[in-house]
Amino acid sequence: MAAIAVDGLTKEYGEVVANDALTFAVESGEIFGYLGPNGAGKTTTIRMLMGFQSPTAGGATVLGRDVTDEAELIEAKRDIGYLPGHPSFDESATGREFLDYQARLKGDQRREELLDLFTPPLDRPIREYSTGNKQMLGIVQAFMHDPELVIMDEPTSGLDPLKQAEFNAFVREQRDRGVTVFFSSHVLSEIQRVCDRVGIIREGSLVTLEDVRELVGRGGKRVALHVADALDPADFDLPGVTDLTAFDDGVQFTFTGDYDALVDLVANYDVADLTIDDPPLEDVFLRFYGDAEPAPDEGTADSGDGADEPPPEEEAD
């Protein structure tokens, strides 16, 4: 059984279609990245999966329970961890008081283990927390009851680079324990490092759904060649060469063609340096987005301004 199954999920705000007939599944025990720029409709999808908003059409299940059936969703949430994009807290409470409250609601089998890795200052009022400390507190509450499924919206927002790396390693460890992780992000390198599969959403529609390695592979390789003698960039007019940049002593390009032909060509030169790498996911992403910017109206669905945030008590559950 899929941990998340989405079937024709649609959400409309008047004439704005925030999610347009989305259909995909997240398999149990995988890390699934939901990728798109701000305004693409990511948060709207998550809000419907958590029952904070009702779909205009279509439906979805989480852990086999219908998200539009309140009783079923309450049952499912016993085994779901959730981190919203903009966590809401009683800022007069300390971090410890907040976690104690969450423990009474859902348990805290893994609290101490998580606090060894994520270290918000528990005895200070949350109003004094930095953005990163609030995010760490939110991550602890999302995982501390040892859920089967964790749904997170931009989980590394506000974390410093060291904590981001620790979070990425932690998420991979949870996957290895059998936990299913679904998280949205516009940080493309993060998806590339952590996720097993990715769904790319643009203007509310699913653009592609596939294995991250296959997605990167379809982007070809980035080749940088430096030579000790003269080089004619016209020699590199091969099938599969794109984005060619010439230097005094070499070239750089993306290659999706026949590697035997490339090797034969390079063998004609006195090579000083040659690097061949996977392209950054940003380059692959541009194949789906080009230079397009989200339309202004898309902010209604996922602008990050909090206009459509669920009430704080919903976010805490």
C-alpha positions as CSV (number, residue, x, y, z in Angstrom):
1,M,0.0,0.0,0.0
2,A,1.3,3.4,-0.9
3,A,1.9,5.8,2.0
4,I,0.3,8.6,0.1
5,A,-1.9,8.2,-3.0
6,V,-3.2,11.2,-4.8
7,D,-5.9,10.9,-7.5
8,G,-7.1,13.8,-9.5
9,L,-6.5,16.2,-6.6
10,T,-7.7,19.7,-7.5
11,K,-8.0,22.9,-5.5
12,E,-9.4,26.1,-7.0
13,Y,-9.5,29.6,-5.5
14,G,-12.0,31.3,-7.7
15,E,-10.4,31.4,-11.1
16,V,-7.0,30.4,-9.8
17,V,-6.2,26.7,-10.0
18,A,-3.7,26.0,-7.3
19,N,-3.6,22.2,-7.9
20,D,-4.8,20.8,-11.2
21,A,-5.8,17.1,-11.2
22,L,-2.7,15.9,-9.4
23,T,-2.2,12.1,-9.5
24,F,0.8,10.4,-8.0
25,A,1.8,7.9,-5.2
26,V,4.5,7.9,-2.6
27,E,5.7,4.4,-1.8
28,S,6.2,3.3,1.8
29,G,9.8,3.7,3.0
30,E,11.0,6.3,0.4
31,I,12.0,9.9,0.5
32,F,9.9,11.8,-1.9
33,G,10.8,15.3,-2.9
34,Y,8.0,17.7,-4.0
35,L,9.9,20.3,-6.0
36,G,8.8,23.7,-7.4
37,P,9.3,27.4,-6.9
38,N,7.3,29.4,-4.5
39,G,3.8,29.8,-5.9
40,A,3.8,26.4,-7.7
41,G,1.1,24.8,-5.4
42,K,3.2,22.7,-3.1
43,T,1.8,24.0,0.2
44,T,-1.7,23.7,-1.1
45,T,-1.2,20.0,-1.7
46,I,0.3,19.4,1.7
47,R,-2.6,21.3,3.4
48,M,-5.1,19.0,1.6
49,L,-3.1,15.9,2.6
50,M,-3.3,17.0,6.2
51,G,-7.0,17.9,6.1
52,F,-6.6,21.6,6.6
53,Q,-8.2,22.4,3.3
54,S,-10.8,20.4,1.3
55,P,-10.2,19.6,-2.4
56,T,-12.4,21.1,-5.0
57,A,-12.3,17.7,-6.9
58,G,-10.4,14.5,-6.7
59,G,-9.0,12.9,-3.5
60,A,-6.1,11.4,-1.7
61,T,-5.3,8.9,1.0
62,V,-2.5,8.9,3.6
63,L,-1.6,5.6,5.2
64,G,-4.6,4.2,3.5
65,R,-7.1,6.7,5.1
66,D,-9.2,9.1,3.1
67,V,-8.1,12.7,3.8
68,T,-11.7,14.0,3.3
69,D,-13.1,11.7,6.0
70,E,-12.4,13.4,9.4
71,A,-12.6,10.2,11.5
72,E,-10.2,8.3,9.1
73,L,-7.8,11.2,9.0
74,I,-7.7,11.5,12.8
75,E,-6.8,7.8,13.0
76,A,-4.1,8.2,10.3
77,K,-2.5,11.2,12.1
78,R,-1.5,9.0,15.0
79,D,1.2,7.7,12.7
80,I,2.0,11.0,10.9
81,G,4.6,13.6,11.7
82,Y,4.0,17.1,10.3
83,L,6.1,20.2,9.9
84,P,4.4,23.2,8.3
85,G,6.2,25.8,6.3
86,H,5.5,28.4,8.9
87,P,5.3,26.7,12.3
88,S,3.0,28.4,14.8
89,F,3.9,28.4,18.5
90,D,2.6,29.9,21.8
91,E,5.7,32.2,22.0
92,S,5.2,32.8,25.7
93,A,5.9,29.1,26.3
94,T,9.4,27.6,26.5
95,G,10.5,25.0,24.1
96,R,10.3,22.3,26.8
97,E,6.7,23.3,27.6
98,F,5.8,23.0,23.9
99,L,7.3,19.6,23.6
100,D,5.6,18.4,26.8
101,Y,2.3,19.5,25.4
102,Q,3.0,17.7,22.1
103,A,4.0,14.6,24.1
104,R,0.7,14.5,25.9
105,L,-1.1,14.7,22.5
106,K,0.9,12.0,20.6
107,G,3.8,10.6,22.6
108,D,7.5,11.3,22.6
109,Q,9.4,8.0,22.4
110,R,12.3,9.6,20.5
111,R,12.4,13.1,22.1
112,E,15.8,12.7,23.8
113,E,17.4,11.1,20.8
114,L,16.3,14.0,18.6
115,L,17.4,16.6,21.0
116,D,20.9,15.3,20.9
117,L,20.9,16.2,17.2
118,F,18.6,19.2,17.0
119,T,19.4,21.6,19.9
120,P,16.8,24.4,20.4
121,P,17.3,26.2,23.8
122,L,14.5,24.4,25.6
123,D,14.3,26.5,28.7
124,R,14.0,29.9,26.9
125,P,10.7,31.4,25.8
126,I,10.1,30.6,22.1
127,R,9.7,34.3,21.5
128,E,13.5,34.6,21.9
129,Y,14.2,31.9,19.4
130,S,16.0,32.5,16.1
131,T,14.3,31.1,13.0
132,G,16.7,28.2,13.0
133,N,15.9,27.3,16.6
134,K,12.2,27.4,15.8
135,Q,12.8,25.1,12.9
136,M,14.7,22.6,15.0
137,L,11.9,22.6,17.6
138,G,9.4,21.9,14.8
139,I,11.6,19.0,13.5
140,V,11.8,17.5,16.9
141,Q,8.0,17.5,17.4
142,A,7.5,16.1,13.9
143,F,9.6,13.0,14.6
144,M,9.4,12.5,18.3
145,H,6.4,10.1,18.4
146,D,8.2,7.8,15.9
147,P,5.7,8.2,13.1
148,E,5.4,6.0,10.0
149,L,5.0,9.0,7.7
150,V,6.4,12.5,8.0
151,I,5.2,15.3,5.8
152,M,7.2,18.5,5.8
153,D,7.0,21.8,4.0
154,E,10.4,23.4,3.3
155,P,12.0,21.6,6.4
156,T,15.5,23.1,6.2
157,S,14.3,26.8,5.9
158,G,16.3,28.8,8.5
159,L,18.8,26.1,9.3
160,D,22.5,26.8,9.0
161,P,24.5,24.7,6.6
162,L,25.8,22.4,9.3
163,K,22.3,21.7,10.6
164,Q,21.0,21.2,7.0
165,A,23.7,18.6,6.4
166,E,22.8,16.9,9.7
167,F,19.1,17.0,8.8
168,N,19.8,15.4,5.4
169,A,21.7,12.6,7.0
170,F,19.0,12.1,9.7
171,V,16.3,11.9,7.0
172,R,18.2,9.2,5.1
173,E,18.6,7.2,8.4
174,Q,14.8,7.4,8.9
175,R,14.3,6.1,5.4
176,D,16.6,3.2,6.2
177,R,14.4,2.5,9.3
178,G,11.3,2.3,7.1
179,V,9.9,5.7,7.7
180,T,8.3,7.4,4.6
181,V,9.3,11.1,4.2
182,F,7.5,13.5,1.9
183,F,8.8,17.0,1.8
184,S,8.4,20.0,-0.4
185,S,11.4,22.2,-1.4
186,H,12.6,24.8,-3.8
187,V,16.2,24.0,-2.9
188,L,17.1,21.8,-5.9
189,S,20.5,20.6,-4.5
190,E,18.7,19.4,-1.4
191,I,16.4,17.2,-3.4
192,Q,19.3,15.8,-5.4
193,R,21.2,14.9,-2.2
194,V,18.4,13.3,-0.2
195,C,15.5,12.1,-2.2
196,D,14.8,8.8,-3.9
197,R,12.1,10.2,-6.2
198,V,10.9,13.6,-7.1
199,G,7.7,15.2,-8.4
200,I,8.1,18.5,-10.1
201,I,5.1,20.8,-9.9
202,R,4.6,23.9,-12.1
203,E,1.6,26.3,-11.9
204,G,-0.4,23.6,-10.0
205,S,0.3,20.8,-12.5
206,L,2.6,17.8,-12.1
207,V,5.4,18.2,-14.8
208,T,7.3,15.0,-14.1
209,L,7.5,12.2,-11.6
210,E,10.6,10.0,-11.6
211,D,13.7,8.7,-9.9
212,V,16.2,11.5,-9.0
213,R,19.1,9.7,-10.6
214,E,17.2,9.1,-13.8
215,L,16.1,12.8,-13.9
216,V,19.7,13.9,-13.5
217,G,20.9,11.4,-16.0
218,R,18.5,12.8,-18.7
219,G,20.3,16.1,-18.1
220,G,23.5,14.6,-19.5
221,K,27.0,15.3,-18.2
222,R,28.9,18.5,-17.6
223,V,32.2,18.3,-19.4
224,A,35.1,20.7,-18.8
225,L,38.2,20.3,-21.0
226,H,41.5,22.2,-20.9
227,V,44.2,21.5,-23.4
228,A,47.9,22.3,-23.7
229,D,47.7,23.2,-27.4
230,A,45.4,25.1,-29.7
231,L,41.7,24.1,-29.7
232,D,39.0,24.9,-32.3
233,P,35.6,25.1,-30.6
234,A,34.0,24.2,-33.9
235,D,35.4,20.7,-33.5
236,F,32.9,20.2,-30.7
237,D,29.9,20.6,-32.9
238,L,28.8,17.1,-32.1
239,P,25.3,15.7,-31.6
240,G,24.4,16.0,-27.9
241,V,26.6,19.1,-27.2
242,T,24.7,22.0,-25.7
243,D,25.6,25.2,-23.7
244,L,29.1,25.3,-25.2
245,T,31.4,27.9,-23.7
246,A,34.9,28.3,-25.2
247,F,38.0,29.5,-23.3
248,D,41.5,30.3,-24.5
249,D,42.6,26.8,-23.6
250,G,39.5,24.7,-23.6
251,V,35.7,24.3,-23.6
252,Q,32.9,23.6,-21.2
253,F,29.5,22.1,-22.3
254,T,26.6,19.7,-21.4
255,F,26.8,16.4,-23.3
256,T,24.0,13.9,-23.9
257,G,25.4,12.2,-27.0
258,D,27.6,9.2,-27.9
259,Y,30.4,9.0,-25.4
260,D,32.6,7.0,-27.9
261,A,32.5,10.0,-30.3
262,L,33.4,12.3,-27.5
263,V,36.4,10.2,-26.4
264,D,37.6,9.9,-30.0
265,L,37.5,13.7,-30.3
266,V,39.2,14.4,-27.0
267,A,42.0,11.9,-28.0
268,N,43.1,14.3,-30.7
269,Y,44.2,16.9,-28.1
270,D,47.0,17.1,-25.5
271,V,44.7,17.1,-22.5
272,A,45.8,19.2,-19.5
273,D,42.6,18.6,-17.5
274,L,39.3,16.9,-18.0
275,T,36.3,16.7,-15.7
276,I,33.0,15.0,-16.3
277,D,30.3,15.4,-13.7
278,D,26.6,15.0,-13.3
279,P,24.9,18.4,-13.9
280,P,23.4,20.2,-11.0
281,L,19.7,19.6,-10.7
282,E,19.2,23.3,-11.3
283,D,20.2,22.7,-15.0
284,V,17.8,19.7,-15.2
285,F,15.1,21.8,-13.6
286,L,15.4,24.5,-16.3
287,R,14.5,22.0,-18.9
288,F,11.0,21.9,-17.3
289,Y,10.7,25.6,-16.3
290,G,12.9,27.5,-18.7
291,D,12.9,31.2,-17.8
292,A,9.3,31.3,-16.8
293,E,8.3,33.0,-13.5
294,P,5.3,32.0,-11.5
295,A,2.2,34.2,-12.3
296,P,1.4,36.7,-9.5
297,D,-1.9,35.1,-8.8
298,E,-0.1,31.8,-7.8
299,G,0.8,33.5,-4.5
300,T,-2.7,32.8,-3.3
301,A,-1.9,29.1,-3.2
302,D,1.7,29.0,-2.0
303,S,3.3,32.4,-1.6
304,G,4.6,31.9,1.9
305,D,2.9,35.0,3.2
306,G,0.6,33.0,5.5
307,A,-2.6,34.2,3.9
308,D,-4.0,30.7,3.7
309,E,-2.3,29.2,6.7
310,P,-4.4,26.8,8.8
311,P,-5.1,27.9,12.3
312,P,-2.2,27.4,14.8
313,E,-4.0,24.6,16.7
314,E,-4.2,22.6,13.5
315,E,-0.5,23.1,12.8
316,A,0.5,21.8,16.2
317,D,-1.2,18.4,15.8
